[in-house]
Amino acid sequence: MFPGFPAIPAPRRSTRTVYVGAVGIGGGHPVRVQSMTNTDTRDVEATLSQIGALQQAGCEIVRLAVLNTEAAEALRRICAETSVPLIADIHFDARLAVMAVEAGVKGLRINPGNIGGPDKVDRVAHAARAAGIPIRIGVNSGSVNRDILRKHGGPTPEALVESALEHARLLEDRGFHDIKISLKSSSVRHTVAAYRLMSRTVDYPLHIGVTEAGTMLRGAVKSSVGLGVLLAEGIGDTLRVSLTADPVEEMLVAWEILRSLGLRARGPEIVSCPTCGRTEIGLMELAQAVEERLRHVEEVFTVAVMGCVVNGPGEAREADIGVAGGRDSGLIFRKGEVLRRVRGRDELLAAFMEELDRFLAERAAS
């Protein structure tokens, strides 16, 4: 740490703890990674398949849209056939929320103010309390009520916070405090400002995310900037990277955000150079092949895929296993020692993948 500079990330904001199944959120627990299925929840097999893929990719909590009674009824079988804690996402219909609780979900995502009136809020709060499950209040820039929008002149950070607090009071007035809060905007700046304000206002755990972030590239960039700023400031107890893509891709981005800040790590860290005129091997093909080979590996270690003789050997020596390319050839390193010198682009890719497989097999056997 450099004298006079703040720690990055800052100490985590202190919050109360809620549990989604056995997964603790807030109160000193790790920042949790979650996502949402995009299948039709009524299609049990497709939904279970996607939940399994998300779990394999490192997802710790999965949210499902519950649009009607058929979807609520399907939850019973889905909950019974997966070990991942599930959250039911419900709007406007208290009856579906109660059905989801009875089906075995481990959390609800609702906004009490639009669930159908005081008696409906009573029913949902009672069902959640009896089951011992939390409720996430989720306010997006597109869901702020008109009175608050008029007061603030639009979906400003202050409007998002006021709307969320209004929903929270409906639960607090009923003695229900197992609450998480999210405040999402498609604007990174508004999202960051809203969470900063909320973090100074309540001690509930915060679920962070940038909503409607976009396709893979744009969404990853916006999410990394927004979530990175918040996490670096110690704000955020659970997160979702929202992408217009296969939800499994959200996991890769989420875990890399956490790794980059030293908060959590899952799977290998792949160090690869950006390529330049000094690159004389098929580096992009090699890096992509390595990334794909390691996609489902959960162990934490470092792999270097380097393309020239300037920085390559040094980076490769520092990695657990690495390759540094030269003129139509390359050196393969393991723990700082040269394993092989290989000539030819195709031969180098094949040789490194062979050594990588041997490395993984030895780690698995140890």
C-alpha positions, 0 to 999 in steps of 0.5 A: 500500500502506498502511503497516503493512498486509500485502500482499493477496495475500501473496507466493506460497508457494514450491513445486516445479514440475510440468507437466501437458503444457506447463502449468506449475504451482507454482514461480512459474507463474500460478495455473491454472484447471481443471475436470472434465467431467460427460459420460460419458467413453465418449461421445467426441463429447459429451466433446470438445464439453464440453472445447472449451466449457471451453477457450473459457471459459478452462479450462487443464486438464480432468479426466475420470472414468475408470470402466471400460475403455471409458472408458479406451479412449475416452481415446485418441481424446479425447487425440488430438483436443484441445489441452487437457491432460487428467487422468484421475480414477481410483479403486481400479483401477491397470489403468485408470490405466496404460491412461489413461497409455498413451492420452496423458493428461497427469496422473493423479488417484489416491490410491495407498493405495486403488489396490490394494496395493503392486504396483499402486502400483509399476505406476502410479508406473512408468507415470507416471514413464516418461511424465513426467506428475504425479500429484495426490493428492486427499483429500476429507472423505468419503474419509479412511480409518477409522483416521485418522477414529477418531484425529482424531474425524472428517474434521478438517483434521489428518485430511485432511493426515495422509491426504494425506501417507500417500498421498504417502509411497507415491509418495515411497518409490518415488522419485516426486515429481511430485506435486500435493496437494488437500485438499477439504471442503464446510466452508470453514473446514476447507478453509482450515485444511487447506491452511494446515497442508499449506502449512507441511508440504510444498513440493508444488504445491497444487490448491485447491477447496471440494468439494460447494460447491453450486448456482450461487449457494451454490457461487460464494459458498463457493468465493469465500470459501474460495479467496479467503482461501487465494489472499490468503495466497499459497496455491494453485497451481491451482484448481477452483470446484466447482458443481452446474451446467454446468462452463463456469459454473465458469470465470466464477467462477474467473476473477473470483476471480483478477481480484478479487485482481489475480492474473490477468485474462481478459475484460472487467471489468464494473462495474455498480451494484446498483440503487436507487430512483434507477435510472430505466432498465432497468439489470438487462436492460442489464447482463445483455445486456452480460455475455452479449455479452462472455461469450466475449471474452478481451481485458481492458478495463473496461465500466461499466453504471451506472443513475443520475446520482449515481455513474454518470457518474464510473464510466462516464468511468473505464471504457474504454466505459460507459453512465450512465442518467438519467431515461429516458435515458443517456449513453454514454462511451468513454475519458472522452468522451461519445459519445452521449446517448440517450433511451428505455429500448429505444433506450439498450440498442440504442445501447449494444450498437451502440457496444459492437460498434463498440468490439470491432470496432476493438480486433480490427482494431488 
